Amino acid sequence: MPRATRKRLLLAVLAATVSAGLWTAAGAASKSAAKRVFTVPPGLTEVQVAGFHHSYVRKDADISKPRVVCVSTGELTFAGDWPRKSYGREISARDLKRIQEDFNKAVRREFEKAFRNQGGYSLASSDSACTLRITASVQDLYLNAPEVFTAATTKTYARSIGRLRMQVDVYDASGAVLLARAHGSRSDPEKMQAMQPNEILDETNRVTEIDNIAFAQDAARRFAEYTRTRLLNRN
């Protein structure tokens, strides 16, 4: 069989596999995330803060005064409806841990940028120097095309990168008193629709780990800015 013919057949098989394999994932991510019941944390009052779906603050706390900030990330959780598979194969515990670590690093960097000498805030040089502690936690992460380590070279394709929720907690210097909490969500903005039957994805739909991390960075950048300019400056 001529080389050109073999190549066309291989490409056709690959395209069919990608189209079939991503139908369920892309369709699932196009649906809104499962509804979650949000409760008001003890001692806090619900308020309206643009950019967040739910926000709460402690009435007797003055959080508008610029502070020396320590930034941390909480435990990253995956969406309950995420299949945890890539091309039909279970994602390993090692890859799940790597995704968690990479996303948390990206989120922490963006929050640190937002508070590094911005709006009167500064980052603490040591833990003991903190006067305000901010913890950002990625929750219900759903990735359509997670990049995993395999023996063979693979490419992943999807209509949508996915979705996530983010919870921002603001604590006092001791880290024991919760002063404010906010919840927000983000989804890949341009491709949130299910694939059509027999649709074939091409290189314009390729998703890499760089794209996934960029999605996390964009979400963190927005919520960090909303935290600094809105949540902490309501008074």
GILIN-V563063 format. One record per residue. N is the residue number from 0. SS is DSSP state (alpha for helix, beta for strand, coil for the rest). PSI is psi in degrees with one decimal (999 if undefined). OMEGA is omega in degrees with one decimal (999 if undefined). Layout:
BEGIN
n = (N | N)
ss = (SS | SS)
psi = (PSI | PSI)
omega = (OMEGA | OMEGA)
END
This chain:
BEGIN
n = (0 | 1 | 2 | 3 | 4 | 5 | 6 | 7 | 8 | 9 | 10 | 11 | 12 | 13 | 14 | 15 | 16 | 17 | 18 | 19 | 20 | 21 | 22 | 23 | 24 | 25 | 26 | 27 | 28 | 29 | 30 | 31 | 32 | 33 | 34 | 35 | 36 | 37 | 38 | 39 | 40 | 41 | 42 | 43 | 44 | 45 | 46 | 47 | 48 | 49 | 50 | 51 | 52 | 53 | 54 | 55 | 56 | 57 | 58 | 59 | 60 | 61 | 62 | 63 | 64 | 65 | 66 | 67 | 68 | 69 | 70 | 71 | 72 | 73 | 74 | 75 | 76 | 77 | 78 | 79 | 80 | 81 | 82 | 83 | 84 | 85 | 86 | 87 | 88 | 89 | 90 | 91 | 92 | 93 | 94 | 95 | 96 | 97 | 98 | 99 | 100 | 101 | 102 | 103 | 104 | 105 | 106 | 107 | 108 | 109 | 110 | 111 | 112 | 113 | 114 | 115 | 116 | 117 | 118 | 119 | 120 | 121 | 122 | 123 | 124 | 125 | 126 | 127 | 128 | 129 | 130 | 131 | 132 | 133 | 134 | 135 | 136 | 137 | 138 | 139 | 140 | 141 | 142 | 143 | 144 | 145 | 146 | 147 | 148 | 149 | 150 | 151 | 152 | 153 | 154 | 155 | 156 | 157 | 158 | 159 | 160 | 161 | 162 | 163 | 164 | 165 | 166 | 167 | 168 | 169 | 170 | 171 | 172 | 173 | 174 | 175 | 176 | 177 | 178 | 179 | 180 | 181 | 182 | 183 | 184 | 185 | 186 | 187 | 188 | 189 | 190 | 191 | 192 | 193 | 194 | 195 | 196 | 197 | 198 | 199 | 200 | 201 | 202 | 203 | 204 | 205 | 206 | 207 | 208 | 209 | 210 | 211 | 212 | 213 | 214 | 215 | 216 | 217 | 218 | 219 | 220 | 221 | 222 | 223 | 224 | 225 | 226 | 227 | 228 | 229 | 230 | 231 | 232 | 233 | 234)
ss = (coil | coil | alpha | alpha | alpha | alpha | alpha | alpha | alpha | alpha | alpha | alpha | alpha | alpha | alpha | alpha | alpha | alpha | alpha | alpha | alpha | alpha | alpha | alpha | alpha | alpha | alpha | alpha | alpha | alpha | coil | coil | coil | coil | coil | coil | coil | coil | coil | coil | coil | coil | coil | beta | beta | beta | beta | coil | coil | coil | coil | coil | coil | beta | beta | beta | beta | beta | coil | coil | coil | coil | coil | coil | coil | coil | coil | beta | beta | beta | beta | beta | beta | coil | coil | coil | coil | beta | coil | coil | coil | coil | coil | coil | beta | beta | coil | coil | beta | beta | coil | coil | alpha | alpha | alpha | alpha | alpha | alpha | alpha | alpha | alpha | alpha | alpha | alpha | alpha | alpha | alpha | alpha | alpha | alpha | alpha | alpha | alpha | alpha | alpha | coil | coil | coil | coil | coil | coil | beta | beta | coil | coil | coil | alpha | alpha | alpha | coil | coil | beta | beta | beta | beta | beta | beta | beta | beta | beta | beta | beta | beta | coil | coil | coil | coil | coil | coil | coil | coil | coil | coil | coil | coil | beta | beta | coil | coil | coil | coil | beta | beta | beta | beta | beta | beta | beta | beta | beta | beta | coil | coil | coil | coil | coil | coil | beta | beta | beta | beta | beta | beta | beta | beta | beta | beta | coil | coil | coil | coil | coil | coil | coil | coil | coil | coil | coil | coil | coil | coil | coil | alpha | alpha | alpha | beta | beta | coil | alpha | alpha | alpha | alpha | alpha | alpha | alpha | alpha | alpha | alpha | alpha | alpha | alpha | alpha | alpha | alpha | alpha | alpha | alpha | alpha | alpha | coil | alpha | alpha | alpha | coil | coil)
psi = (129.9 | 149.0 | -41.5 | -40.0 | -42.6 | -40.1 | -41.9 | -39.2 | -42.0 | -42.5 | -37.9 | -41.8 | -43.5 | -45.9 | -41.0 | -39.4 | -44.4 | -46.1 | -45.1 | -40.6 | -29.1 | -3.8 | -49.3 | -44.9 | -47.3 | -37.5 | -39.1 | -41.4 | -19.7 | -18.3 | 153.8 | 150.6 | 151.4 | 140.9 | 138.7 | 141.1 | 122.8 | 130.8 | 149.9 | 123.4 | 146.8 | 131.8 | -5.9 | 159.4 | 138.7 | 136.3 | 167.4 | 122.2 | 119.1 | 135.2 | -20.0 | 147.8 | -38.9 | 134.0 | 145.7 | 142.7 | 156.1 | 124.5 | -40.7 | 8.3 | 132.7 | 97.1 | 4.3 | -18.9 | 127.5 | 141.8 | 173.6 | 118.6 | 140.8 | 131.0 | 137.0 | 169.6 | 146.8 | -173.0 | 128.0 | 129.8 | 149.8 | 152.1 | 143.3 | -26.5 | 6.2 | 125.6 | -13.1 | 42.8 | 153.4 | 114.3 | 41.8 | -4.1 | 140.5 | 136.8 | 130.1 | 159.4 | -33.8 | -41.8 | -37.5 | -43.5 | -40.1 | -42.1 | -45.0 | -46.8 | -43.3 | -42.3 | -43.2 | -37.1 | -43.6 | -42.2 | -44.7 | -42.2 | -42.8 | -37.6 | -37.6 | -39.4 | -40.5 | -25.4 | 1.5 | 101.3 | 41.7 | 131.6 | 27.8 | -5.8 | 160.2 | 158.0 | 139.5 | 140.3 | -18.1 | 163.2 | -36.0 | -15.5 | -7.0 | 136.3 | -8.7 | 134.6 | 129.7 | 126.3 | 123.1 | 127.3 | 124.1 | 130.3 | 152.8 | 44.0 | 130.3 | 115.2 | 123.8 | -34.8 | 69.3 | 137.4 | 122.0 | 159.3 | 126.5 | 162.5 | -31.9 | 157.5 | 126.0 | 158.9 | 142.5 | 142.0 | 146.5 | 155.3 | -33.2 | 141.0 | -42.7 | -149.2 | 163.3 | 161.8 | 156.2 | 133.5 | 129.9 | 121.6 | 134.6 | 122.6 | 163.5 | -176.0 | -33.4 | -21.4 | 5.3 | -23.9 | 118.8 | 121.2 | -31.2 | 154.2 | 142.0 | 145.6 | 135.1 | 169.0 | 152.6 | 148.9 | 157.6 | 117.7 | -22.4 | -12.6 | 22.8 | 64.3 | 150.6 | 152.2 | 151.4 | 151.7 | 134.6 | 11.1 | 139.6 | 127.6 | 152.1 | -167.6 | -23.0 | -15.6 | 8.2 | 137.2 | 128.7 | 174.3 | -31.1 | -41.8 | -42.3 | -43.6 | -37.1 | -35.9 | -44.0 | -42.0 | -42.4 | -43.9 | -46.4 | -39.4 | -44.0 | -48.4 | -30.7 | -41.3 | -42.5 | -36.4 | -47.7 | -44.3 | -16.4 | -58.3 | -43.0 | 0.6 | 43.6 | -27.0 | 999)
omega = (-179.3 | -178.2 | -179.3 | 179.5 | 179.0 | -179.0 | 179.8 | 179.5 | 178.8 | 179.0 | 179.1 | 178.7 | 179.7 | -178.7 | 179.8 | 179.4 | 179.7 | -178.3 | -178.3 | -175.8 | -175.6 | -179.3 | -177.9 | -176.7 | -178.4 | 178.8 | -178.8 | -177.6 | 179.8 | 176.8 | 178.1 | -180.0 | -178.7 | -176.8 | 178.2 | 178.6 | 179.3 | 179.6 | 179.5 | 178.8 | -179.5 | 177.4 | -179.1 | 179.2 | -179.8 | 179.5 | 177.8 | 178.0 | -178.3 | 179.0 | 178.3 | 177.9 | -179.9 | -179.2 | -178.8 | 177.8 | 175.6 | -173.4 | -174.1 | -177.1 | 175.3 | -177.2 | -177.1 | -178.6 | 179.1 | -174.5 | 170.6 | -166.4 | 168.0 | -178.6 | 175.8 | 176.5 | 177.5 | -179.6 | 176.5 | 178.0 | 179.0 | -179.8 | -179.2 | -179.5 | 177.2 | -174.9 | -179.8 | 178.3 | 174.4 | -176.5 | 175.5 | -178.2 | 178.4 | 176.7 | -175.1 | 177.4 | 179.0 | 179.5 | 177.0 | 179.1 | 179.2 | 177.8 | 179.1 | -177.9 | -178.6 | 178.9 | -179.3 | 176.8 | -179.6 | 179.9 | -179.0 | 179.7 | -177.4 | 177.6 | 177.6 | 177.2 | -176.2 | -176.6 | 179.4 | 178.7 | 178.6 | 175.3 | -179.6 | 178.8 | 174.1 | 178.0 | -179.0 | 178.2 | 177.6 | -178.1 | -177.8 | -178.8 | -176.8 | 168.7 | 177.6 | -178.6 | -179.1 | 178.3 | 178.5 | -176.1 | 173.6 | -178.4 | 176.0 | 179.4 | 177.6 | 178.9 | 178.8 | -175.5 | 177.7 | 179.5 | -177.3 | 179.2 | 176.6 | 179.3 | -178.9 | 175.6 | -179.1 | 173.8 | -179.9 | -176.6 | 177.8 | 175.1 | -175.8 | 176.5 | 178.2 | -177.5 | 176.2 | 168.6 | 175.1 | 175.8 | 179.0 | 177.8 | 178.4 | -178.2 | 175.1 | -175.9 | -178.1 | -176.4 | -176.7 | -175.6 | 178.0 | -177.8 | -178.9 | 176.2 | 179.4 | 178.8 | 176.0 | 178.2 | 177.8 | 173.1 | 178.0 | -165.7 | -169.6 | -170.5 | -173.9 | 172.2 | -177.3 | 175.0 | 177.0 | 179.0 | 178.2 | 177.8 | 179.4 | 178.5 | 178.9 | -175.0 | 178.0 | 179.2 | -178.8 | 179.3 | 178.1 | 177.3 | 177.7 | 178.4 | 179.7 | 179.7 | 177.7 | 176.6 | 178.0 | -179.8 | -179.8 | 178.8 | -178.9 | 179.8 | -179.6 | -175.9 | 175.7 | 177.9 | 178.0 | 179.7 | -176.1 | -172.2 | -175.6 | -176.7 | -177.3 | -178.0 | 179.6 | -175.4 | 999)
END
